[in-house]
Amino acid sequence: MPVKVPCGQALDCAAPSPPLKLAVEPVVVVAPSPLLKPKAVDDEIPFPTTLTEEDEEIISSVVAGRTPSYSLESKLGDCKRAVAIRREALQRITSKSLSGLPLDGLDYESILGQCCEMPIGYVQIPVGVAGPLLLDGKEYSVPMATTEGCLVASTNRGCKAIHLSGGASSVLLRDAMTRAPVVRFGTAKRAAHLKLYLEDPANFEVVSTAFNKSSRFGRLQNIKCALAGKNLYMRFSCGTGDAMGMNMVSKGVQNVLDFLQSDFPDMDVLGISGNYCSDKKPAAVNWIEGRGKSVVCEAIIKGDVVRKVLKTKVETLVELNMLKNLTGSAMAGALGGFNAHASNIVSAIFIATGQDPAQNIESSHCITMMEPLNGGEDLHVSVTMPFH
């Protein structure tokens, strides 16, 4: 039998052994082979999943709408069985086959209440590795999950050029995750009173005490408010330690809203997020103020490395960077996209490490700068994302 692995770890792709025979004669359905892409029908290596008469009754109940699909895990107490029943019910409801979607090989217990609701299988994405990347004197292997040909290879070539040139260095400029609730008052004047209260340095300590009480790591750094008539948007910035920290920040924000309710009982909380954060959407506020970790990285690529590894010349790269990454992006009205394809690499790393790939929108905000050094012999490259 293949070894089960928890959510976020590598998946065992071996075809499992046939199930043991049960006392109750099962109804057999064909589930998919755990392959990256479904093969032609004649080439498939299916494995059987057994469904008992009791399973059939539950499937019929789900199809008829008597049993909610989302309740199967709690009802059955067996996550994999719940998945098998849910996917079979879905196939019958839609009259569509899920034979190309792997079922076996994932520990469904590990994702319950954690990272995916109502699972019906999982998707396999190949993970490549680029590197070693020499950064701040340490070597890193960079995992990248992608189906885009040449992405890992080109990233690996860049890592090689950096390594041969002595490595890159980085500086953390700021580390602050944000959440911005929106509240409404009866008048714009009243909303302005809260804005002035929150932005008064004399009140920061009491507000931060309320914010920080729900976490050992979350620490309020500042509050930036924006007024739109009677509506107030409050952008809380918070340090989150090693965590991405969205839940941490949201709990802290809720603490502050509860605290403010005593002095501002007429405050109507419309949403814990009012999009002034701004989360998973292109926004100038993130480009200007930053969200999460803001960094600058730089490297000096030697001229012979540019020629032998990158197969080009220093002056050619400098000109292309100016005309493409800077001027071309400006012509397109880019919002933080003054780079070649940072989102490609960011997304591949996020997927490989179990992070939320939607966050690549603000995480790939960066500007690439290039200039010749040493009389045009070498190349200075820097990436800033974003600026502080």
MARVEXTOR-823232 format. One line per 10 residues: number of its first residue (from 0); for each residue x negated, y, z of C-alpha. Coordinates in Angstrom, 2 decimals, decimal comma, padded with zeros to 5 digits, always signed. Layout:
<paros>
NUM	X:Y:Z ~ ...
</paros>
This chain:
<paros>
0	+000,00:+000,00:+000,00 ~ -001,29:+003,54:-000,68 ~ -002,27:+005,55:+002,37 ~ +000,19:+008,30:+003,20 ~ -001,30:+011,76:+003,36 ~ +000,13:+014,87:+005,02 ~ +001,34:+017,91:+003,14 ~ -001,50:+019,97:+001,66 ~ -004,02:+017,16:+001,46 ~ -005,07:+015,12:-001,56
10	-002,57:+012,58:-002,75 ~ -003,24:+008,88:-003,27 ~ -002,30:+008,11:-006,86 ~ -002,57:+004,33:-006,62 ~ +000,49:+002,35:-007,66 ~ +002,05:+000,94:-004,47 ~ +002,75:-002,70:-003,79 ~ +006,28:-004,07:-004,31 ~ +008,51:-003,74:-001,22 ~ +009,26:-006,62:+001,08
20	+012,48:-008,55:+000,50 ~ +015,33:-007,52:+002,74 ~ +018,00:-009,66:+004,35 ~ +020,66:-007,60:+002,61 ~ +020,51:-007,94:-001,15 ~ +019,34:-004,53:-002,37 ~ +020,35:-002,52:-005,38 ~ +017,16:-001,77:-007,28 ~ +016,53:+001,52:-009,07 ~ +013,39:+002,42:-010,97
30	+011,43:+005,30:-009,46 ~ +008,57:+007,07:-011,25 ~ +004,98:+006,08:-011,46 ~ +002,87:+008,62:-009,58 ~ +001,10:+009,98:-012,64 ~ +000,29:+013,53:-013,64 ~ +002,49:+013,31:-016,74 ~ +005,21:+010,77:-017,51 ~ +004,11:+008,26:-020,10 ~ +006,23:+006,88:-022,88
40	+008,86:+004,46:-021,60 ~ +006,95:+001,43:-022,88 ~ +003,78:+002,57:-021,08 ~ +005,31:+003,40:-017,71 ~ +004,22:+001,46:-014,65 ~ +007,36:+001,76:-012,53 ~ +007,57:+000,68:-008,94 ~ +010,86:-000,46:-007,38 ~ +012,57:+001,40:-004,59 ~ +015,16:-000,65:-002,76
50	+018,55:+000,70:-001,84 ~ +020,75:-001,29:+000,51 ~ +024,54:-001,38:+000,48 ~ +024,44:+001,19:+003,29 ~ +022,24:+003,42:+001,10 ~ +024,75:+003,08:-001,72 ~ +027,54:+004,24:+000,58 ~ +025,53:+007,29:+001,63 ~ +024,66:+008,12:-002,00 ~ +028,33:+007,93:-002,93
60	+029,15:+010,22:-000,01 ~ +026,52:+012,77:-001,12 ~ +027,76:+012,64:-004,71 ~ +031,34:+013,15:-003,52 ~ +030,30:+016,09:-001,35 ~ +031,26:+014,47:+001,94 ~ +027,67:+014,32:+003,21 ~ +025,47:+017,44:+002,76 ~ +022,20:+016,63:+001,03 ~ +020,26:+018,78:+003,49
70	+021,43:+016,65:+006,45 ~ +019,98:+013,35:+005,24 ~ +016,72:+013,54:+007,21 ~ +018,48:+014,16:+010,53 ~ +021,25:+011,68:+009,73 ~ +018,94:+008,82:+008,75 ~ +015,87:+009,52:+010,88 ~ +013,71:+008,34:+007,97 ~ +012,33:+011,08:+005,76 ~ +011,22:+008,94:+002,82
80	+014,53:+007,07:+002,76 ~ +016,30:+010,44:+002,79 ~ +014,24:+011,58:-000,20 ~ +014,98:+008,39:-002,14 ~ +018,71:+008,72:-001,47 ~ +018,75:+012,43:-002,31 ~ +016,98:+011,98:-005,64 ~ +019,22:+009,07:-006,62 ~ +022,32:+011,13:-005,75 ~ +020,94:+014,02:-007,83
90	+020,35:+011,72:-010,80 ~ +023,96:+010,57:-010,64 ~ +025,34:+014,08:-010,20 ~ +023,35:+015,55:-013,09 ~ +023,08:+012,45:-015,28 ~ +019,41:+013,37:-015,64 ~ +016,49:+011,05:-014,93 ~ +013,79:+011,97:-012,41 ~ +011,51:+009,21:-013,67 ~ +008,71:+011,68:-014,35
100	+008,63:+012,96:-010,77 ~ +006,50:+010,94:-008,31 ~ +008,11:+009,77:-005,08 ~ +005,63:+007,46:-003,38 ~ +002,33:+008,61:-001,90 ~ +003,39:+011,67:+000,13 ~ +004,04:+011,73:+003,88 ~ +007,48:+013,34:+003,94 ~ +007,47:+013,40:+007,73 ~ +004,67:+015,99:+007,59
110	+006,70:+018,50:+005,57 ~ +009,93:+018,23:+007,58 ~ +010,72:+021,68:+008,94 ~ +007,36:+022,92:+007,68 ~ +006,99:+023,66:+004,00 ~ +009,79:+022,26:+001,79 ~ +013,48:+021,61:+002,29 ~ +015,53:+018,90:+000,54 ~ +012,53:+017,25:-001,18 ~ +013,09:+014,89:-004,10
120	+009,43:+014,09:-004,81 ~ +006,24:+016,01:-005,41 ~ +004,18:+017,45:-008,24 ~ +000,59:+016,45:-008,89 ~ -001,82:+019,13:-010,04 ~ -005,44:+018,32:-010,83 ~ -007,95:+019,98:-008,52 ~ -011,35:+020,94:-009,88 ~ -014,29:+022,41:-008,03 ~ -016,47:+025,36:-008,98
130	-019,78:+026,21:-007,42 ~ -021,70:+026,27:-005,36 ~ -020,90:+029,93:-004,86 ~ -023,69:+031,66:-002,97 ~ -022,00:+034,35:-000,89 ~ -023,57:+036,21:+002,03 ~ -026,34:+033,63:+002,19 ~ -024,03:+030,60:+002,38 ~ -023,00:+028,13:-000,30 ~ -019,32:+027,40:-000,87
140	-017,59:+024,85:-003,08 ~ -014,46:+026,47:-004,52 ~ -011,44:+024,15:-005,00 ~ -009,12:+025,16:-007,85 ~ -005,79:+023,52:-008,69 ~ -004,83:+024,26:-012,29 ~ -003,66:+022,83:-015,59 ~ -005,33:+025,62:-017,58 ~ -008,22:+024,32:-019,63 ~ -011,58:+026,12:-019,21
150	-010,56:+028,02:-016,06 ~ -012,66:+025,93:-013,68 ~ -015,49:+025,74:-016,21 ~ -015,66:+029,52:-016,68 ~ -015,46:+030,11:-012,93 ~ -018,21:+027,57:-012,41 ~ -020,36:+029,35:-014,98 ~ -019,88:+032,61:-013,08 ~ -020,86:+030,89:-009,83 ~ -023,99:+029,58:-011,53
160	-024,94:+033,04:-012,79 ~ -024,49:+034,51:-009,32 ~ -026,45:+031,70:-007,67 ~ -029,38:+031,97:-010,08 ~ -029,48:+035,72:-009,45 ~ -029,75:+035,42:-005,66 ~ -026,10:+035,35:-004,66 ~ -023,36:+037,86:-003,93 ~ -022,64:+039,89:-000,81 ~ -019,33:+041,02:+000,66
170	-017,93:+043,46:+003,19 ~ -014,51:+043,23:+004,83 ~ -013,05:+046,73:+004,62 ~ -009,78:+046,13:+006,42 ~ -007,73:+043,22:+007,73 ~ -004,05:+044,01:+008,20 ~ -000,91:+042,13:+007,21 ~ +002,24:+044,24:+006,84 ~ +005,97:+044,01:+007,36 ~ +008,39:+046,90:+006,83
180	+011,95:+046,70:+008,16 ~ +014,62:+049,09:+006,95 ~ +017,05:+050,73:+009,40 ~ +019,90:+053,19:+008,93 ~ +021,31:+056,02:+011,04 ~ +024,41:+058,17:+010,84 ~ +022,38:+061,17:+009,72 ~ +019,06:+061,81:+008,01 ~ +018,05:+064,01:+010,94 ~ +018,45:+061,12:+013,34
190	+016,37:+058,85:+011,10 ~ +013,68:+061,55:+011,01 ~ +013,62:+061,58:+014,83 ~ +012,60:+057,91:+014,86 ~ +009,99:+058,52:+012,17 ~ +008,40:+061,28:+014,24 ~ +008,57:+059,12:+017,37 ~ +006,79:+056,17:+015,75 ~ +004,10:+058,33:+014,14 ~ +003,33:+060,20:+017,36
200	-000,01:+058,84:+018,73 ~ +001,31:+059,35:+022,27 ~ +003,88:+056,59:+021,69 ~ +001,61:+054,05:+019,99 ~ +000,54:+052,25:+023,16 ~ +004,05:+051,47:+024,36 ~ +005,15:+050,41:+020,87 ~ +002,09:+048,21:+020,36 ~ +002,66:+046,57:+023,75 ~ +006,12:+045,53:+022,61
210	+004,78:+044,34:+019,25 ~ +001,89:+042,30:+020,66 ~ +003,78:+040,39:+023,35 ~ +004,79:+037,46:+021,12 ~ +001,31:+036,51:+019,88 ~ -002,20:+035,98:+021,22 ~ -003,68:+037,06:+017,90 ~ -001,28:+039,58:+016,32 ~ -002,34:+043,11:+017,18 ~ -000,56:+046,19:+015,87
220	-002,92:+048,58:+014,09 ~ -000,69:+051,36:+012,77 ~ +002,78:+052,30:+011,57 ~ +003,50:+054,21:+008,37 ~ +007,08:+055,44:+007,86 ~ +008,98:+056,55:+004,78 ~ +012,37:+058,26:+004,81 ~ +015,08:+057,90:+002,16 ~ +018,05:+059,96:+003,34 ~ +019,56:+058,22:+006,37
230	+017,38:+055,14:+005,80 ~ +013,99:+054,67:+007,44 ~ +011,33:+052,22:+006,27 ~ +008,69:+051,38:+008,90 ~ +005,51:+049,70:+007,57 ~ +003,83:+047,88:+010,45 ~ +000,18:+046,85:+009,89 ~ -001,13:+044,07:+012,08 ~ -004,32:+042,07:+012,52 ~ -003,56:+038,33:+012,37
240	-006,87:+036,58:+013,08 ~ -007,53:+033,68:+010,71 ~ -003,84:+033,22:+009,87 ~ -002,01:+034,74:+006,92 ~ +000,41:+035,72:+009,66 ~ +003,73:+036,68:+008,09 ~ +005,78:+034,99:+010,82 ~ +003,48:+036,50:+013,44 ~ +004,05:+040,00:+012,08 ~ +007,78:+039,50:+011,65
250	+008,16:+038,44:+015,31 ~ +006,19:+041,48:+016,41 ~ +008,42:+043,74:+014,31 ~ +011,52:+042,18:+015,85 ~ +010,08:+042,88:+019,31 ~ +009,71:+046,57:+018,42 ~ +013,21:+046,79:+016,95 ~ +014,64:+045,30:+020,16 ~ +012,57:+047,77:+022,20 ~ +013,72:+050,77:+020,14
260	+017,38:+049,84:+020,44 ~ +017,55:+051,23:+023,99 ~ +016,47:+054,75:+022,98 ~ +018,06:+054,56:+019,52 ~ +021,30:+052,62:+020,07 ~ +022,73:+054,09:+016,87 ~ +020,03:+052,39:+014,81 ~ +021,49:+049,85:+012,39 ~ +018,91:+047,23:+011,37 ~ +019,61:+046,30:+007,74
270	+016,69:+043,97:+007,13 ~ +013,50:+042,75:+008,77 ~ +011,90:+043,43:+005,39 ~ +012,83:+046,45:+003,31 ~ +010,26:+045,80:+000,53 ~ +008,08:+048,70:+001,69 ~ +005,67:+045,99:+002,96 ~ +005,43:+045,10:-000,01 ~ +005,50:+041,30:-000,11 ~ +005,01:+039,31:-003,35
280	+005,83:+042,26:-005,60 ~ +003,55:+044,66:-007,49 ~ +003,52:+047,90:-005,52 ~ +001,37:+051,01:-005,40 ~ +001,46:+051,02:-001,59 ~ -000,54:+047,78:-001,53 ~ -002,96:+049,08:-004,16 ~ -003,57:+052,24:-002,11 ~ -003,15:+051,09:+001,50 ~ -004,08:+047,42:+001,17
290	-002,29:+044,36:+002,47 ~ -004,07:+041,46:+004,09 ~ -007,83:+041,39:+003,72 ~ -009,39:+044,25:+001,73 ~ -012,90:+043,46:+000,56 ~ -015,70:+044,57:-001,73 ~ -018,10:+042,04:-003,27 ~ -021,16:+042,73:-005,39 ~ -023,97:+040,93:-007,16 ~ -026,90:+041,84:-009,35
300	-027,06:+039,44:-012,29 ~ -030,53:+039,15:-013,76 ~ -030,93:+039,96:-017,43 ~ -032,25:+036,53:-018,38 ~ -029,28:+034,91:-016,60 ~ -026,88:+037,14:-018,55 ~ -028,50:+035,98:-021,77 ~ -029,02:+032,29:-021,01 ~ -025,98:+031,47:-018,83 ~ -023,36:+034,01:-019,89
310	-024,56:+033,98:-023,51 ~ -024,37:+037,75:-023,98 ~ -026,21:+040,99:-023,25 ~ -026,01:+043,45:-020,36 ~ -024,96:+046,40:-022,54 ~ -022,26:+044,31:-024,20 ~ -020,69:+043,32:-020,86 ~ -020,83:+046,90:-019,55 ~ -019,09:+048,23:-022,66 ~ -016,45:+045,49:-022,67
320	-015,69:+046,01:-018,99 ~ -015,14:+049,74:-019,60 ~ -012,96:+049,27:-022,69 ~ -010,99:+046,24:-021,45 ~ -010,78:+046,14:-017,67 ~ -010,73:+049,90:-017,16 ~ -009,51:+051,73:-020,27 ~ -007,34:+048,94:-021,63 ~ -005,66:+048,42:-018,27 ~ -005,08:+052,18:-017,97
330	-003,49:+052,22:-021,41 ~ -001,15:+049,46:-020,23 ~ -000,26:+051,38:-017,07 ~ -001,74:+048,64:-014,92 ~ -000,95:+048,64:-011,20 ~ -004,03:+047,17:-009,57 ~ -004,87:+045,04:-012,59 ~ -008,23:+046,55:-013,53 ~ -009,88:+043,17:-013,96 ~ -010,08:+040,35:-016,48
340	-007,95:+037,60:-014,87 ~ -008,39:+037,63:-011,10 ~ -004,88:+036,20:-010,59 ~ -005,93:+033,01:-012,41 ~ -008,66:+032,23:-009,91 ~ -006,71:+033,44:-006,88 ~ -003,66:+031,33:-007,77 ~ -005,73:+028,20:-008,44 ~ -007,45:+028,52:-005,06 ~ -004,16:+029,24:-003,29
350	-002,50:+026,14:-004,75 ~ -005,52:+023,94:-003,99 ~ -005,61:+025,08:-000,36 ~ -001,87:+025,00:+000,31 ~ -001,32:+028,76:+000,34 ~ +001,66:+030,62:-001,11 ~ +000,80:+031,27:-004,79 ~ +003,37:+034,09:-004,93 ~ +000,98:+036,11:-002,77 ~ -001,41:+036,33:-005,73
360	+000,48:+039,49:-006,78 ~ -001,16:+041,61:-004,10 ~ -004,17:+039,33:-003,58 ~ -005,34:+039,82:-007,17 ~ -005,17:+043,62:-006,99 ~ -008,76:+044,50:-007,80 ~ -011,01:+046,64:-009,93 ~ -014,14:+045,25:-011,58 ~ -017,06:+047,63:-012,07 ~ -020,21:+046,95:-014,10
370	-023,30:+049,08:-014,71 ~ -026,82:+048,44:-015,99 ~ -029,75:+048,45:-013,59 ~ -033,53:+048,55:-013,96 ~ -033,50:+050,36:-017,27 ~ -030,68:+048,24:-018,63 ~ -032,43:+044,93:-017,93 ~ -030,10:+043,70:-015,13 ~ -026,36:+043,97:-014,43 ~ -024,67:+045,23:-011,27
380	-021,17:+043,81:-010,82 ~ -018,71:+044,73:-008,07 ~ -015,13:+043,78:-007,30 ~ -013,08:+045,85:-004,86 ~ -009,64:+044,70:-003,73 ~ -008,29:+047,20:-002,86 ~ -009,98:+050,39:-001,62 ~ -010,39:+051,86:+001,86
</paros>
